[in-house]
Amino acid sequence: MNAASLIDRLGRIGSALPALVAGLPSEDARWKPASGAWSVLEIMRHMLDEETFDFRVRLRLTLEAPSQPWPPTNPERWAIDRAYNDDPRGLNSVAQAFADARRESVAWLRSLRNPDWNSAHHHAKHGPLHAGMLLASWAAHDALHVRQIAKRMFELASRDAPEYSTRYAGEWTT
């Protein structure tokens, strides 16, 4: 496993994501497509909560105390209970909070000396989850949400020019 590459990628996304969404007007940041998919603000709030309460916490526990129970997470429920789309801080502040939390995560990851990426936490539903799997999944999780934000931007272009097609740009494919 190339942990250094994964950690570098986490750092780059932490820096790039706030720039990607910077200046998006509040109504666009909170806009949701007819499908009900998350808004850009909801995606960023999710990423902040995952950064704070999921990946870093669970990876640390897996490396330091793999037999300890993980704190519960429920990302879908958090979006509702924590009213992600109504966050009064707004998108830029949430994106900055994510960037700050990500810098802390990357600093912690880079401070690790000879981590045992094979250390595993036994998950009741998924079986053994190795530290290396968590690190790789963390980077993959970023990519999924960057794609999700890009799709929202694509959909905003269509929303803002309803009388015109965006086909010249190309079709959105999954």
Secondary structure, DSSP 8 states (H G I E B T S, - for coil): --HHHHHHHHHHHHHHHHHHHTT--HHHHT---TT----HHHHHHHHHHHIIIIIHHHHHHHHH-TTS------HHHHHHHTTGGG-TTHHHHHHHHHHHHHHHHHHHHHH-SS--TT-EEEETTTEEEEHHHHHHHHHHHHHHHHHHHHHHHHHHHHHH-TTS--GGG-----
